Amino acid sequence: MRDFPTIKLADLQEDYPGVFESAKWVDVGVGWLGLVRDFINEALPHDPGLCVYEIKEKWGTMRCWCDTDVLGARLAKGKAEAKSAYTCEVCGADGWIRRPPPGGGYAWWRCLCDEHASPDQRKWGTRRRPTDGMMQFEGQWYQYDREADSMVPIETPERFR
């Protein structure tokens, strides 16, 4: 059970008719609502038939399952997912992926700002993975460029060659 408000699927269905019609659920905090809206608003001009099935948190970042093979829509999706690694899921402020404590049992990774991280989470440190913000589409690799606020083409990362 979350201890913070989540985005309501019904609200997205109302705001974006047809896009979330087949969605099973949306299970992320309201801090990521701007990312979801930016993704849809950026993707729809590229793919007016965009269909989102699910949005959830996985390893501290947002994951969007949608049906599109259109590059512009895929890049919008990748950008939103990448930005979630820098955005507090609770309030939308700058955040860090916070790991659970070593040996602390089961706990979710979360992207949280200092205000919404517990004292323990602030002690546990922050995390960025080497592949955060990267995606591949039809053989081309892209990485989120925070300064440009866009996905930019890159060479295939060494670990995938």
C-alpha positions in Angstrom: 0.0 0.0 0.0 1.4 3.4 -1.0 1.6 6.1 1.6 1.3 8.9 -1.0 -1.3 9.8 -3.6 -1.3 8.0 -7.0 -2.4 9.0 -10.5 -6.0 8.0 -11.1 -6.5 6.0 -14.3 -10.0 7.4 -14.7 -8.6 10.9 -14.8 -6.2 10.0 -17.6 -9.0 8.2 -19.5 -11.1 11.4 -19.3 -8.2 13.7 -20.3 -7.0 11.5 -23.2 -9.9 9.7 -24.7 -8.9 6.4 -26.4 -5.3 6.5 -25.3 -6.0 4.8 -21.9 -9.1 2.9 -22.9 -7.4 -0.5 -22.8 -5.2 0.3 -19.8 -5.2 -2.2 -17.0 -3.9 0.2 -14.4 -1.8 3.2 -13.6 0.1 2.7 -10.4 2.6 5.6 -9.9 2.7 8.6 -7.7 1.2 12.0 -8.6 4.7 13.4 -8.7 5.1 11.8 -12.1 1.8 13.1 -13.5 3.6 15.8 -15.5 5.9 13.2 -17.0 2.9 11.1 -18.1 1.1 14.1 -19.6 4.3 15.3 -21.4 4.8 11.8 -22.8 1.2 11.6 -24.1 1.2 15.2 -25.5 4.6 14.6 -27.2 3.8 11.1 -28.5 0.2 11.8 -29.9 1.3 14.0 -32.8 3.6 11.2 -34.0 1.1 8.4 -33.3 -2.5 9.5 -33.0 -3.5 5.8 -32.4 -1.3 5.5 -29.4 -2.6 3.0 -26.9 -1.2 2.8 -23.3 -1.8 -0.4 -21.4 -0.1 0.1 -18.1 2.1 2.6 -16.2 4.0 1.4 -13.1 7.1 1.9 -11.1 10.0 -0.6 -11.5 13.3 -0.3 -9.8 12.6 3.3 -8.9 11.6 4.5 -12.4 8.5 4.7 -14.4 7.7 2.1 -17.0 5.1 2.7 -19.7 3.7 -0.2 -21.7 2.2 1.1 -24.9 1.5 0.0 -28.4 3.5 2.0 -30.9 6.2 1.4 -33.5 6.6 5.1 -34.3 10.0 6.5 -33.5 8.8 9.9 -32.2 6.3 8.3 -29.8 8.9 5.8 -28.6 11.4 8.6 -28.0 8.7 10.5 -26.0 8.2 7.3 -23.9 11.9 6.8 -23.4 12.3 10.5 -22.3 9.5 10.2 -19.7 10.9 7.0 -18.3 14.4 8.5 -18.2 13.2 11.7 -16.5 11.4 9.7 -13.8 14.9 8.7 -12.5 15.4 12.4 -11.6 11.9 13.2 -10.4 10.3 12.6 -7.0 7.4 10.2 -7.4 5.5 12.0 -4.6 5.8 15.7 -5.4 7.6 16.0 -8.8 10.7 17.8 -7.4 14.3 16.8 -8.2 14.8 13.4 -6.8 17.2 10.4 -6.6 16.6 6.7 -6.8 16.8 5.5 -3.2 17.7 1.9 -2.6 16.5 -0.2 0.2 18.9 -0.8 3.1 21.3 -3.8 2.7 19.9 -6.8 4.5 16.7 -4.8 5.2 14.3 -7.3 3.8 11.9 -6.4 1.0 11.5 -2.8 0.1 10.9 -0.8 -3.1 13.4 1.3 -4.8 11.9 4.8 -5.1 12.8 8.0 -6.7 12.3 10.6 -3.9 13.5 14.1 -3.0 15.1 14.6 0.3 11.8 15.9 1.8 9.9 12.7 1.0 12.7 10.3 1.6 12.7 8.8 5.1 15.7 9.5 7.4 16.9 6.0 6.7 16.5 6.4 2.9 18.5 9.6 3.0 21.3 7.5 4.7 21.1 4.6 2.3 22.4 6.7 -0.6 21.3 7.4 -4.1 21.7 5.5 -7.3 22.1 5.9 -11.0 22.7 2.9 -13.2 25.1 3.1 -16.2 22.2 2.4 -18.5 19.7 4.8 -17.0 18.1 6.9 -19.7 19.2 4.7 -22.5 17.0 2.9 -25.0 17.3 1.1 -28.3 14.9 1.2 -31.2 15.5 -0.6 -34.5 19.2 -1.0 -33.9 19.8 2.7 -32.9 20.7 3.6 -29.3 19.4 6.8 -27.7 20.2 8.4 -24.4 18.4 11.1 -22.4 20.3 14.4 -22.5 19.1 16.3 -19.5 20.5 19.6 -20.7 18.7 19.4 -24.0 15.7 17.6 -22.5 15.6 15.1 -25.3 16.6 11.7 -26.4 19.7 11.9 -28.5 21.3 9.2 -30.8 24.4 7.6 -29.3 26.9 4.8 -30.3 26.0 1.4 -29.1 27.2 1.2 -25.5 30.3 -0.9 -24.9 28.5 -3.5 -22.8 26.0 -4.2 -25.7 28.6 -4.6 -28.5 
